[in-house]
Amino acid sequence: MSDHATAPVTEPVTEPVTDPATSATESARREPLPGAAGSADGGAHDDKPYAGYLLGLADDAMVYAQRLGEWMTNAPQIEEDMALGNVALDLLGQARGLYPYIGSIDGTGRGEDDYAMLRDEREWRNVHLVEQERGDFADEMARLLWFSAYQVELHAGLTDSSDDIVAGVAGKALKEVRYHLDHASLWVVRLGDGTDESHARMQAALERVLPQLAELFDDDEASVLAAGLGVGVLPSTLHDAVVARVARVVEQATLTLPDGSRWRSRGGRSGIHSRPMGSLLAELQHIARSHPGATW
């Protein structure tokens, strides 16, 4: 153990927005994505009008899988290359479990490749947290800690979904994300309660991810609709449990949970993204778009 005194844990300002204002409008030349917020008729089948909600969850997993895959050969040790690669594969599996189902209920009949490879930036519904650049290893552990804590609470709630397919995907994902949370927690404690250098870098990482956290708990139109139908859960209801999980890890790591941010991200669920999203999609989609219709 280090000689760092355990800092008092304070709750960060990550309060959910229950009635967010639209931060921007879609381009007039692009039709709204079926089933997503902003579509004139919702786009989804009348009996299952929650495709937009599921798309946000699938896109979170798909984008973060792509970002985590960048750690292969870049992690601090070869075992961590493999560990983060496996986390990425778990998230990819979650996205693949949802995309075909979304295509079957949003009226488009699209498959997983169509969603992953053939959509432009404004058609993606993921939160900003998962699209941020790789950065320092401590940044990734802070991001993985928050996102996996969020996913644990999310999928625990979705196992009671009135939609059997959603509940089934969530049940499998819950086993995976519990491991993700444990993995991130071990690293945060190891770095926070390590040397002066690792402590300082881990503390700085917690502060850098803070602006992207509140968006996880925003109740957008799609999530309100899905929760009302008993299919999804309101993100705002997950806030306290997620913060409590993270706070316990941060306290054990002799770190301090940041208590506020002057700026926060918003708009990801409406297709408004940060600068790194464009380059991430360019790398993800390059081969598929360069050779349309190819199979391998």
TAHUTA-V229493 format. One record per residue. N is the residue number from 1. SS is DSSP state (2 for helix, 1 for strand, 0 for the rest). PHI is phi in whole degrees, -180 to 180 (999 if undefined). D_LAST is the distance of its C-alpha to the last C-alpha in Angstrom with 2 decimals. Layout:
n & ss & phi & d_last
N & SS & PHI & D_LAST
N & SS & PHI & D_LAST
//
This chain:
n & ss & phi & d_last
1 & 0 & 999 & 50.58
2 & 0 & -86 & 51.28
3 & 0 & -93 & 54.50
4 & 0 & -70 & 52.85
5 & 0 & -73 & 54.86
6 & 0 & -68 & 52.93
7 & 0 & -82 & 52.72
8 & 0 & -64 & 53.50
9 & 0 & -90 & 50.54
10 & 0 & -121 & 50.67
11 & 0 & -77 & 48.36
12 & 0 & -73 & 46.29
13 & 0 & -81 & 46.51
14 & 0 & -127 & 43.32
15 & 0 & -64 & 45.04
16 & 0 & -71 & 42.87
17 & 0 & -102 & 43.33
18 & 0 & -91 & 44.07
19 & 0 & -144 & 44.40
20 & 0 & -68 & 42.33
21 & 0 & -82 & 42.96
22 & 0 & -68 & 40.16
23 & 0 & -83 & 39.55
24 & 0 & -164 & 38.13
25 & 0 & -108 & 37.15
26 & 0 & -68 & 33.93
27 & 0 & -61 & 33.91
28 & 0 & -64 & 35.63
29 & 0 & -84 & 32.94
30 & 0 & -114 & 30.22
31 & 0 & -72 & 30.37
32 & 0 & -61 & 30.55
33 & 0 & -67 & 27.53
34 & 0 & -54 & 28.31
35 & 0 & 80 & 29.90
36 & 0 & -101 & 30.50
37 & 0 & -58 & 33.88
38 & 0 & 100 & 35.39
39 & 0 & -71 & 33.99
40 & 0 & -61 & 36.95
41 & 0 & -118 & 36.50
42 & 0 & 84 & 34.14
43 & 0 & 77 & 31.38
44 & 0 & -83 & 30.71
45 & 0 & -57 & 32.13
46 & 2 & -59 & 35.82
47 & 2 & -83 & 35.72
48 & 2 & -140 & 32.89
49 & 0 & -88 & 33.43
50 & 0 & -119 & 31.95
51 & 2 & -61 & 28.35
52 & 2 & -62 & 29.31
53 & 2 & -65 & 30.50
54 & 2 & -65 & 27.37
55 & 2 & -63 & 25.27
56 & 2 & -61 & 27.36
57 & 2 & -67 & 26.77
58 & 2 & -66 & 22.99
59 & 2 & -68 & 22.94
60 & 2 & -54 & 25.26
61 & 2 & -67 & 22.92
62 & 2 & -65 & 19.74
63 & 2 & -68 & 21.62
64 & 2 & -70 & 23.42
65 & 2 & -61 & 20.34
66 & 2 & -63 & 19.07
67 & 2 & -68 & 22.58
68 & 2 & -66 & 23.13
69 & 2 & -62 & 20.01
70 & 0 & -67 & 21.92
71 & 0 & -79 & 24.42
72 & 0 & -60 & 22.31
73 & 0 & 75 & 24.60
74 & 0 & -114 & 27.02
75 & 0 & -72 & 28.78
76 & 0 & -68 & 32.30
77 & 0 & -153 & 31.40
78 & 2 & -64 & 28.43
79 & 2 & -63 & 28.99
80 & 2 & -75 & 28.66
81 & 2 & -52 & 25.34
82 & 2 & -70 & 24.08
83 & 2 & -64 & 26.12
84 & 2 & -71 & 24.89
85 & 2 & -63 & 21.28
86 & 2 & -70 & 21.96
87 & 2 & -62 & 23.73
88 & 2 & -60 & 20.78
89 & 2 & -65 & 18.54
90 & 2 & -60 & 21.37
91 & 2 & -66 & 21.50
92 & 2 & -59 & 17.79
93 & 2 & -64 & 18.42
94 & 2 & -64 & 21.42
95 & 2 & -63 & 19.64
96 & 2 & -65 & 17.00
97 & 2 & -71 & 20.06
98 & 2 & -103 & 21.69
99 & 2 & -56 & 19.36
100 & 2 & -62 & 18.80
101 & 2 & -67 & 22.53
102 & 2 & -59 & 23.50
103 & 2 & -63 & 21.74
104 & 2 & -82 & 23.73
105 & 2 & -114 & 27.01
106 & 0 & -97 & 26.90
107 & 0 & 87 & 26.92
108 & 0 & -102 & 23.65
109 & 0 & 70 & 21.28
110 & 0 & -72 & 18.51
111 & 0 & -105 & 15.62
112 & 2 & -64 & 14.59
113 & 2 & -66 & 12.08
114 & 2 & -61 & 15.03
115 & 2 & -70 & 17.38
116 & 2 & -78 & 15.61
117 & 2 & -109 & 14.15
118 & 0 & -120 & 16.48
119 & 0 & -108 & 19.90
120 & 0 & -84 & 22.48
121 & 2 & -53 & 24.71
122 & 2 & -69 & 27.51
123 & 2 & -95 & 25.39
124 & 0 & -91 & 24.66
125 & 0 & -119 & 27.28
126 & 0 & -81 & 27.17
127 & 0 & -76 & 30.34
128 & 2 & -67 & 31.05
129 & 2 & -54 & 31.36
130 & 2 & -80 & 27.66
131 & 2 & -99 & 26.75
132 & 0 & -65 & 29.40
133 & 0 & -61 & 28.70
134 & 0 & -56 & 28.35
135 & 0 & 66 & 31.90
136 & 0 & -75 & 34.04
137 & 2 & -60 & 33.05
138 & 2 & -64 & 36.01
139 & 2 & -59 & 34.64
140 & 2 & -66 & 31.45
141 & 2 & -69 & 33.56
142 & 2 & -66 & 35.78
143 & 2 & -65 & 32.91
144 & 2 & -66 & 31.27
145 & 2 & -60 & 34.73
146 & 2 & -67 & 35.37
147 & 2 & -68 & 31.99
148 & 2 & -71 & 31.78
149 & 2 & -62 & 35.43
150 & 2 & -63 & 34.67
151 & 2 & -67 & 31.71
152 & 2 & -59 & 33.90
153 & 2 & -68 & 36.51
154 & 2 & -61 & 34.08
155 & 2 & -72 & 32.24
156 & 2 & -61 & 35.58
157 & 2 & -71 & 36.80
158 & 2 & -73 & 33.77
159 & 0 & -65 & 34.14
160 & 0 & -99 & 37.13
161 & 0 & -60 & 35.25
162 & 0 & -74 & 36.40
163 & 0 & -94 & 32.80
164 & 2 & -63 & 31.62
165 & 2 & -69 & 27.91
166 & 2 & -61 & 28.80
167 & 2 & -64 & 31.16
168 & 2 & -67 & 28.63
169 & 2 & -62 & 26.04
170 & 2 & -66 & 29.01
171 & 2 & -61 & 30.34
172 & 2 & -69 & 27.25
173 & 2 & -65 & 26.92
174 & 2 & -59 & 30.63
175 & 2 & -63 & 30.35
176 & 2 & -73 & 27.71
177 & 2 & -72 & 29.53
178 & 2 & -65 & 32.76
179 & 2 & -67 & 31.29
180 & 2 & -58 & 30.05
181 & 2 & -65 & 33.60
182 & 2 & -63 & 35.17
183 & 2 & -64 & 33.06
184 & 2 & -64 & 33.93
185 & 2 & -61 & 37.54
186 & 2 & -60 & 38.00
187 & 2 & -71 & 36.88
188 & 2 & -63 & 39.06
189 & 2 & -67 & 42.04
190 & 2 & -61 & 41.38
191 & 2 & -78 & 41.26
192 & 2 & -67 & 43.98
193 & 0 & -102 & 46.39
194 & 0 & -106 & 45.71
195 & 0 & -83 & 47.15
196 & 2 & -59 & 48.71
197 & 2 & -65 & 45.75
198 & 2 & -66 & 43.09
199 & 2 & -61 & 45.33
200 & 2 & -64 & 45.71
201 & 2 & -71 & 42.01
202 & 2 & -71 & 41.10
203 & 2 & -64 & 43.85
204 & 2 & -64 & 42.69
205 & 2 & -66 & 39.14
206 & 2 & -60 & 40.52
207 & 2 & -73 & 42.36
208 & 2 & -71 & 39.42
209 & 2 & -83 & 37.24
210 & 2 & -53 & 40.23
211 & 2 & -62 & 39.76
212 & 2 & -93 & 36.37
213 & 0 & -82 & 37.63
214 & 2 & -58 & 39.69
215 & 2 & -62 & 36.79
216 & 2 & -59 & 35.36
217 & 2 & -110 & 38.48
218 & 0 & -75 & 38.92
219 & 0 & -90 & 39.44
220 & 0 & -83 & 37.65
221 & 2 & -58 & 37.99
222 & 2 & -66 & 34.78
223 & 2 & -72 & 35.75
224 & 2 & -64 & 39.30
225 & 2 & -62 & 38.16
226 & 2 & -64 & 35.84
227 & 2 & -66 & 38.58
228 & 2 & -64 & 41.14
229 & 0 & -88 & 39.18
230 & 0 & 80 & 38.88
231 & 0 & -90 & 35.09
232 & 0 & -115 & 34.88
233 & 0 & -124 & 37.22
234 & 0 & -69 & 39.07
235 & 2 & -56 & 37.85
236 & 2 & -63 & 41.51
237 & 2 & -75 & 42.45
238 & 2 & -89 & 40.18
239 & 2 & -54 & 41.85
240 & 2 & -63 & 44.74
241 & 2 & -68 & 42.88
242 & 2 & -67 & 40.14
243 & 2 & -59 & 42.80
244 & 2 & -63 & 44.74
245 & 2 & -61 & 41.83
246 & 2 & -66 & 41.18
247 & 2 & -60 & 44.92
248 & 2 & -64 & 45.44
249 & 2 & -68 & 42.87
250 & 2 & -63 & 44.29
251 & 2 & -65 & 47.80
252 & 2 & -63 & 46.91
253 & 0 & -83 & 45.38
254 & 0 & 59 & 48.74
255 & 0 & -108 & 47.11
256 & 0 & -120 & 48.13
257 & 0 & -74 & 46.13
258 & 0 & -57 & 46.42
259 & 0 & -108 & 48.65
260 & 0 & 173 & 47.61
261 & 0 & -143 & 45.72
262 & 0 & -74 & 47.07
263 & 0 & -137 & 43.75
264 & 0 & -139 & 40.95
265 & 0 & -78 & 37.54
266 & 0 & -162 & 37.06
267 & 0 & 103 & 34.98
268 & 2 & -59 & 31.47
269 & 2 & -69 & 31.56
270 & 2 & -104 & 32.52
271 & 0 & 92 & 29.80
272 & 0 & -100 & 32.07
273 & 0 & -122 & 30.49
274 & 0 & -88 & 31.60
275 & 0 & -53 & 30.81
276 & 2 & -65 & 28.03
277 & 2 & -63 & 25.81
278 & 2 & -62 & 24.96
279 & 2 & -70 & 23.75
280 & 2 & -63 & 21.77
281 & 2 & -68 & 19.84
282 & 2 & -60 & 19.45
283 & 2 & -71 & 17.71
284 & 2 & -62 & 15.61
285 & 2 & -101 & 14.49
286 & 2 & -56 & 14.58
287 & 2 & -65 & 11.03
288 & 2 & -63 & 10.31
289 & 2 & -80 & 13.74
290 & 2 & -75 & 13.65
291 & 0 & -130 & 10.90
292 & 0 & -59 & 11.78
293 & 0 & 83 & 10.07
294 & 0 & -70 & 6.83
295 & 0 & -123 & 3.78
296 & 0 & -157 & 0.00
//
